[in-house]
Amino acid sequence: MQKNNKKLIKMSLTGMLAIATFGLTTLVNADSYTVKSGDTLSTIAKNNNTTVDAIAQKNNISNVNVISVGQVLELDTAVSTTPAVEVTKTTESTTVSSTSGLSAEDAEAKEWIAQKESSGSYTAQNGQYYGRYQLTITYLNGDLSPENQEKVADNYVTSRYGSWTAAKNFWLANGWY
């Protein structure tokens, strides 16, 4: 009888291990996303409570502006418990203060442009354009820091459009700002 109890305990432990493994496998499978037409990393990140950088890192994506329809992305939704936009704003306010002094409408327009231009990445590159606001390298005068990008973008938008809201309206009409 003691032998049967040991066998029963062994079988129970094996069964629980199998159930736990199945549950873990299901959880891991639930943390992936198949790219659909029109998707961007920023919208995928926002909809899954993570960040563009987290998705790019987890999937070895070197250019956050290039993903393919049908591509399966592994997501790490544990990275953030708040929407990606809020994470970005928190990071900016602690290190860059990117929206201080802006109206809510201008702050929204500024973030909208950053997402359209670079998915919010300070290191995005497209030819001669660099960073969160895709400014020419010459505008940045060799200083690619987030702080300088914020300062130069604010100066550029103020001198050219008067406000971030006006810059967004120009972008909507022309596809660039």
Buried (B, 14 or more C-beta within 10 A) or exposed (E): EEEEEEEEEEEEEEEEEEEEEEEEEEEEEEBEBEBEEEBBBBBBBBEBBBBBBBBBEBBEBEEBBEBEEEBEBEBBEEBBEEBBBEBBBEBBEEEBEBBEEBEEEBBBBBBBBBBBBBBBBBEBBEEEBBBBBBBEBEBBEEEBEBBBBBBBBBEBBEEEBEBBBBBBBBBEEEEEB
